[in-house]
Every structure is written in structure tokens, then in C-alpha cells.
């Protein structure tokens, strides 16, 4: 069965935690990343798929199933006001996080290009998101797991 059928992209569908964990562990052990980045418990926008990823990664960490060399970080959700400040959120991001990353113009272009590759997701409001969302330009991360210490 296709992963898209087992875990469909939908803000209204709760993913099966066992299937999700199996898929994530397969990817992590296949790639052997030194860093894993996911959403925080709020999922940036409350999207059920995003929050499922957070809870799944937390379970993997708690169960000591994360590779020893992998550190886990979450993308911090910001308030709705900050979310649409675009690049103007940068000073606040630096004040509230030790790990703030700013995208270069080229990387921002790549992010936009990735969004356009998913035409089915491009509703009218997504165009506003591409222009005004701070997440296109500024991202704050928080470490939540390192060497099984969650």
C-alpha cells in the first residue's frame, strides 16, 4: 500500500501512529542524519499531520529508538501576529531563540519553487503565505532530544 494512501496529507485526518513511526524510523535509519527537524506540538498551524509528526518523534526519542548520533529539533510555532510579519520578525526571533536561522534569497526561491511543485496545495491564501509568512524567511528551532535524552 502506498505511503500516500496510508498517511494522506489532510488537516482533518489523524494519522495512524504505528504506521507513521514505522515510516519515520525507516527513513531515519536509512539516511542516518545527525539532525532531525520536525514541527513542535502546535504544528505551526495546528495541522493534525504536523502535530502527529511531533508526537511520533517524541515517542521515538522516549523509547530510545533515535540513533545515538541524531539530535532532534522542533520548529517553534509563533503567534499569528508574528507569523505574518515576514522578515520583520527577525529581531523578535533572535530575542526569543538561541537557534534562529535566516534564509538567503536563493533558499527562499527554492522554498517557493517547492511550493509551486505542489500545485494542488496552492490555494489563494498560500500565495499570501509565500509573501508574508515569517517561516519563509526566519525559523527558530529548539532542541528536544540528544543522545536519547528527551
C-alpha distance (Angstrom), angle and dihedral (degrees) to the residues before:
residue distance angle dihedral
X1 . . .
X2 3.80 . .
X3 3.80 119.4 .
X4 3.82 87.7 -127.8
X5 3.79 90.0 59.9
X6 3.81 94.1 44.3
X7 3.81 94.2 45.1
X8 3.82 108.6 23.1
X9 3.80 119.0 -170.5
X10 3.78 102.6 -111.2
X11 3.79 134.1 131.4
X12 3.80 89.3 -143.9
X13 3.82 100.4 50.9
X14 3.79 122.1 84.3
X15 3.80 109.3 -144.6
X16 3.80 121.9 -129.7
X17 3.83 103.6 -102.4
X18 3.82 94.9 -147.4
X19 3.80 93.9 52.1
X20 3.81 91.0 45.1
X21 3.81 93.0 49.5
X22 3.81 91.9 48.6
X23 3.83 91.2 51.2
X24 3.81 94.4 45.5
X25 3.80 93.9 47.7
X26 3.81 90.2 49.5
X27 3.81 90.9 53.0
X28 3.81 94.6 44.0
X29 3.79 94.2 48.8
X30 3.80 90.9 42.8
X31 3.80 94.7 51.5
X32 3.83 98.9 30.9
X33 3.82 94.0 -151.7
X34 3.78 120.6 -170.3
X35 3.83 89.1 -145.9
X36 3.79 131.1 37.3
X37 3.80 117.7 -167.3
X38 3.79 122.7 -167.5
X39 3.78 139.6 151.6
X40 3.80 123.6 -73.7
X41 3.81 122.1 -116.2
X42 3.82 90.8 -79.7
X43 3.80 93.0 54.0
X44 3.84 92.6 -139.1
X45 3.81 90.4 -88.1
X46 3.80 104.3 22.9
X47 3.83 90.3 -99.4
X48 3.83 106.6 165.6
X49 3.82 92.6 -138.2
X50 3.82 90.6 53.5
X51 3.80 94.1 49.1
X52 3.83 89.9 46.3
X53 3.81 89.2 57.6
X54 3.80 90.9 52.3
X55 3.81 93.7 49.9
X56 3.79 92.2 45.1
X57 3.81 93.3 51.9
X58 3.82 89.7 46.5
X59 3.82 89.9 53.1
X60 3.81 91.1 48.7
X61 3.81 89.6 52.1
X62 3.82 94.2 45.8
X63 3.80 90.1 50.3
X64 3.84 89.8 50.4
X65 3.80 90.7 -121.2
X66 3.80 94.7 128.4
X67 3.82 112.6 102.6
X68 3.82 110.7 -99.4
X69 3.80 93.5 -118.5
X70 3.82 94.5 51.2
X71 3.79 121.7 99.5
X72 3.80 118.2 -162.2
X73 3.79 124.0 -142.3
X74 3.80 131.5 178.9
X75 3.79 127.8 -147.0
X76 3.79 105.2 -119.9
X77 3.79 116.6 -125.6
X78 3.79 113.7 -129.1
X79 3.80 129.4 -156.0
X80 3.80 118.1 -85.7
X81 3.80 89.4 -107.2
X82 3.81 93.2 53.9
X83 3.79 91.6 41.6
X84 3.80 91.1 67.4
X85 3.79 99.7 39.4
X86 3.80 89.0 92.8
X87 3.81 112.9 -161.7
X88 3.83 89.3 -12.1
X89 3.82 86.8 78.6
X90 3.81 89.9 71.2
X91 3.84 97.6 95.8
X92 3.81 92.1 48.6
X93 3.78 91.3 46.5
X94 3.81 91.3 53.6
X95 3.79 91.2 48.0
X96 3.80 94.4 50.4
X97 3.81 102.7 39.2
X98 3.79 138.3 45.4
X99 3.80 89.9 -154.2
X100 3.79 109.2 53.3
X101 3.77 119.7 155.0
X102 3.78 125.2 -163.9
X103 3.77 120.3 -157.4
X104 3.77 120.8 -130.0
X105 3.81 117.8 -128.2
X106 3.82 89.3 -104.8
X107 3.81 92.9 51.5
X108 3.81 89.7 47.5
X109 3.81 88.2 53.2
X110 3.83 89.4 51.8
X111 3.81 90.0 51.4
X112 3.80 91.0 50.7
X113 3.80 90.2 47.5
X114 3.81 89.8 51.8
X115 3.81 90.1 52.6
X116 3.80 91.0 50.7
X117 3.81 89.1 51.9
X118 3.82 86.4 64.9
X119 3.80 97.5 57.9
X120 3.80 92.1 164.5
X121 3.82 87.7 65.7
X122 3.81 95.3 49.9
X123 3.77 103.7 102.5
X124 3.80 117.4 161.7
X125 3.82 93.0 -94.8
X126 3.82 91.8 55.5
X127 3.80 89.1 67.0
X128 3.81 88.3 58.3
X129 3.81 88.2 47.7
X130 3.82 90.9 53.9
X131 3.79 90.7 53.7
X132 3.81 103.2 36.3
X133 3.80 109.3 24.9
X134 3.78 115.7 109.1
X135 3.82 88.3 -147.3
X136 3.80 89.5 71.4
X137 3.80 89.8 60.8
X138 3.81 112.2 15.7
X139 3.81 128.1 37.5
X140 3.78 128.4 180.0
X141 3.77 119.2 -159.5
X142 3.78 132.5 -165.6
X143 3.79 122.8 -159.4
X144 3.80 111.3 -125.9
X145 3.80 104.3 167.4
X146 3.79 135.7 26.0
X147 3.80 125.0 168.3
X148 3.80 92.0 -13.2
X149 3.84 93.5 -51.8
X150 3.79 103.0 130.6
